[in-house]
Amino acid sequence: MTDFLRKKVSKQKRRLVDKKNGFDLDLSYITKNIVAMGFPSEKREALFRNPYSEVLRFLDHYHRDHYWVYNLCSERGYDPAKFYNRVSVMPFDDHNAPPFEVIEDFCKHAADYLNESDENVAVVHCKSGKGRRSEEHTSELQSP
Protein backbone atom coordinates (compact mmCIF):
# COMPACT_ATOMS: atom_id res chain seq x y z
CA MET A 1 0.00 0.00 0.00
CA THR A 2 2.82 2.42 0.89
CA ASP A 3 4.53 1.86 -2.48
CA PHE A 4 1.22 2.52 -4.23
CA LEU A 5 0.76 5.82 -2.33
CA ARG A 6 4.31 6.99 -3.00
CA LYS A 7 4.03 6.26 -6.72
CA LYS A 8 0.67 8.05 -6.83
CA VAL A 9 2.18 11.15 -5.22
CA SER A 10 5.28 11.17 -7.45
CA LYS A 11 2.97 10.81 -10.46
CA GLN A 12 4.88 10.67 -13.75
CA LYS A 13 8.24 11.70 -12.31
CA ARG A 14 11.35 9.62 -12.23
CA ARG A 15 11.82 7.28 -9.30
CA LEU A 16 14.99 5.57 -8.28
CA VAL A 17 14.55 1.86 -7.78
CA ASP A 18 17.34 -0.32 -6.44
CA LYS A 19 15.80 -3.73 -5.82
CA LYS A 20 19.05 -5.28 -4.63
CA ASN A 21 19.36 -2.84 -1.72
CA GLY A 22 15.64 -2.24 -1.19
CA PHE A 23 15.35 1.39 -2.34
CA ASP A 24 12.33 2.90 -4.09
CA LEU A 25 12.60 6.68 -3.80
CA ASP A 26 11.19 9.76 -5.49
CA LEU A 27 14.70 10.81 -6.42
CA SER A 28 16.72 11.17 -9.59
CA TYR A 29 20.29 11.82 -10.65
CA ILE A 30 20.45 14.97 -12.76
CA THR A 31 24.16 14.31 -13.33
CA LYS A 32 26.49 11.81 -11.65
CA ASN A 33 26.97 14.24 -8.77
CA ILE A 34 23.69 16.20 -8.60
CA VAL A 35 20.60 14.57 -7.13
CA ALA A 36 17.08 16.04 -6.99
CA MET A 37 14.41 14.68 -4.67
CA GLY A 38 11.32 15.50 -2.68
CA PHE A 39 11.34 16.55 0.97
CA PRO A 40 12.71 13.85 3.32
CA SER A 41 9.60 13.16 5.40
CA GLU A 42 8.73 11.59 8.71
CA LYS A 43 5.66 10.28 10.49
CA ARG A 44 2.43 10.13 8.48
CA GLU A 45 3.86 12.00 5.48
CA ALA A 46 6.53 9.30 5.07
CA LEU A 47 3.75 6.96 4.02
CA PHE A 48 3.42 8.80 0.70
CA ARG A 49 6.70 10.72 0.32
CA ASN A 50 10.38 9.81 0.71
CA PRO A 51 10.92 8.59 4.26
CA TYR A 52 13.79 10.51 5.85
CA SER A 53 15.27 7.25 7.18
CA GLU A 54 15.38 5.74 3.66
CA VAL A 55 16.93 8.88 2.16
CA LEU A 56 19.62 8.82 4.85
CA ARG A 57 20.21 5.09 4.30
CA PHE A 58 20.47 5.66 0.54
CA LEU A 59 22.92 8.57 0.87
CA ASP A 60 25.05 6.73 3.43
CA HIS A 61 25.06 3.59 1.28
CA TYR A 62 26.07 5.22 -2.01
CA HIS A 63 27.75 8.49 -1.00
CA ARG A 64 28.92 8.09 2.61
CA ASP A 65 30.63 11.28 3.84
CA HIS A 66 30.45 12.76 0.32
CA TYR A 67 27.08 14.47 0.10
CA TRP A 68 25.65 17.86 0.96
CA VAL A 69 21.90 18.43 1.20
CA TYR A 70 20.36 21.71 -0.01
CA ASN A 71 16.93 22.39 1.51
CA LEU A 72 15.18 24.94 -0.71
CA CYS A 73 11.85 24.62 1.08
CA SER A 74 10.59 27.75 2.85
CA GLU A 75 7.42 26.08 4.12
CA ARG A 76 9.20 23.79 6.60
CA GLY A 77 12.51 22.46 7.70
CA TYR A 78 14.24 19.83 9.82
CA ASP A 79 17.23 19.58 12.09
CA PRO A 80 20.42 19.60 9.94
CA ALA A 81 21.92 17.11 12.40
CA LYS A 82 19.71 14.46 10.73
CA PHE A 83 22.20 14.61 7.82
CA TYR A 84 25.30 15.04 10.00
CA ASN A 85 25.01 18.86 9.73
CA ARG A 86 25.73 18.68 6.00
CA VAL A 87 22.68 20.79 5.13
CA SER A 88 22.36 24.29 3.72
CA VAL A 89 18.97 25.93 4.06
CA MET A 90 18.32 28.28 1.14
CA PRO A 91 14.56 28.77 1.31
CA PHE A 92 12.14 30.24 -1.15
CA ASP A 93 8.41 29.72 -1.64
CA ASP A 94 7.23 26.66 -3.54
CA HIS A 95 6.21 27.30 -7.17
CA ASN A 96 8.18 30.58 -7.25
CA ALA A 97 11.50 31.54 -8.72
CA PRO A 98 14.23 31.91 -6.10
CA PRO A 99 15.58 35.38 -5.33
CA PHE A 100 18.86 36.13 -7.10
CA GLU A 101 20.71 36.08 -3.77
CA VAL A 102 19.57 32.51 -3.15
CA ILE A 103 20.63 31.45 -6.65
CA GLU A 104 24.04 33.04 -6.21
CA ASP A 105 24.61 31.54 -2.73
CA PHE A 106 23.45 28.10 -3.87
CA CYS A 107 25.60 28.09 -7.02
CA LYS A 108 28.72 29.23 -5.17
CA HIS A 109 28.32 26.77 -2.30
CA ALA A 110 27.44 23.83 -4.55
CA ALA A 111 30.31 24.57 -6.98
CA ASP A 112 32.81 24.88 -4.14
CA TYR A 113 31.58 21.64 -2.56
CA LEU A 114 31.54 19.67 -5.81
CA ASN A 115 35.03 20.92 -6.70
CA GLU A 116 36.47 19.64 -3.40
CA SER A 117 36.24 16.01 -4.53
CA ASP A 118 35.05 14.04 -7.54
CA GLU A 119 33.11 11.87 -5.08
CA ASN A 120 31.04 14.76 -3.69
CA VAL A 121 27.33 14.87 -4.48
CA ALA A 122 24.92 17.81 -4.16
CA VAL A 123 21.44 16.68 -3.07
CA VAL A 124 18.76 19.30 -3.78
CA HIS A 125 15.18 19.23 -2.57
CA CYS A 126 12.24 21.51 -2.19
CA LYS A 127 8.83 20.56 -0.86
CA SER A 128 7.79 17.91 -3.36
CA GLY A 129 10.61 17.86 -5.91
CA LYS A 130 8.20 17.91 -8.85
CA GLY A 131 10.33 20.02 -11.15
CA ARG A 132 12.73 17.25 -12.03
CA ARG A 133 11.63 15.33 -15.10
CA SER A 134 8.23 15.23 -16.72
CA GLU A 135 8.30 11.93 -18.56
CA GLU A 136 7.15 8.78 -16.85
CA HIS A 137 10.19 6.80 -15.94
CA THR A 138 11.50 4.47 -13.28
CA SER A 139 15.27 4.14 -13.20
CA GLU A 140 16.92 0.98 -12.14
CA LEU A 141 19.97 2.03 -10.22
CA GLN A 142 23.31 1.26 -11.71
CA SER A 143 25.98 1.99 -9.12
CA PRO A 144 26.45 5.80 -9.20
N, C-alpha and C positions, 0 to 999 in steps of 0.2 A: 504494500500500500504506500509506504514512504517513497519508494522509487517512482511509483506512478505520480504522486503529488509533485515531487521534484521535477520530473520531466514535464508535467503540465505547466508548472510555473516558469521553467526555462523556455518553454514554447519551442520555436524553431531555431534556437541558438545552439551553438556548438557545446557539446559536453565532452568531458574527458573521461574515458572509461579505461580502466586498467584492471581487467578481470583477475590477473595473476595476484595482484596485491590488494584487491578488494576496493578499488576506488571507482566512484561514479559521481563526478562533481561538475557543477555548472562553472566551468573554467576552461580557458583555452590559451594556448601559446600563440602570441602574436608574432614573436620571433623566438629564437632559441633561448633568449634571456629576458623576454618580457612576457609576463602572464597577466591576463585580465580575468576577473572573476566577480561574482556577486558578493555581497556582504557576508562575512563569516558569522553565522547565526548560532544562537543557543536557545535552549528551552523549546517552547512550542514552535517557534519559527524554524528551528532546525529540522522540523518534520517536512518542510517544503522548500527550504533553501539549503545552501551549503552548511553543514554542521561545522562549527568552529573546530571541534576536535578532529574531524576528518581533514580539514584544510591544514591544520598544524601537522598532522601525521603525514600528509602528502608532502608538504614542504620539507619536513625533517627527513623523510625517506629519500627524496630526489635531490634536495638542495641544501642539506644540513649545513648550517653556519654560513650559507652563501645566498641569503635572500633578504630583501628589504621590502616591507609592505607599505604601500601608499594608500591611506584611507582618504578618499575624496568626498566622503559623505558628510554633509552638514547636518543632516537630520538626527544622527545618532553616532555614538562612538563606542569604544571599549577600552579596557586597560591595555596599554602597549606592552605591559609585562607578559601578556598572553602569547606574544610573539618575541619573547626575550628582549623587549625594548627596541626591536628593530622595526619601528613603525614611525612614519611621518604622517601627521594629520594636516591635510591641505584642503580644507572643506569649501565646498560651494554647493548651492542648491541643485537638487536633482532636476534634470531636464532643462538646465540652463548652461550657458557657456561659462567657463571659469573666468574670473577676473585676470587681467594680464599679469598681475603680481603672482598669482597662484601658478599660472603657466610657467613663468620665468623661474620661480623657486623650484617647482617640480622638475623642470628640464635640467636645471643646474645640478640639483641633488642627485637625480637619477643618472645623469651622465657621469658625474664624479664617482658614484657608487659602482656603476657598470664598468668604468675604466680601471677600477682598483684590481679587478681580477676577471679573467675570462669565465670563471665559474659563477660569478655573481648574477643574480636574477632579480629583476624589479617586478613586484607583484602589485598590480593596481586594481583597486575596487572602488565602486561607489555603492549606492544602495542596492540595486538589483543587477548591475553589470550587463544591461540589455544592449548596450551600444557596441557589442563586439562584432558579431558576424550575423548576417541576416539569413543565410541559407540554412536549411535543415541539414544537420550533420552531427554525427557522433564519431569522435576520433578514438581510435584504439591507440593507447599510448605505446610509443616506441621509446625506449629509454632516452630522456632528453639530453 
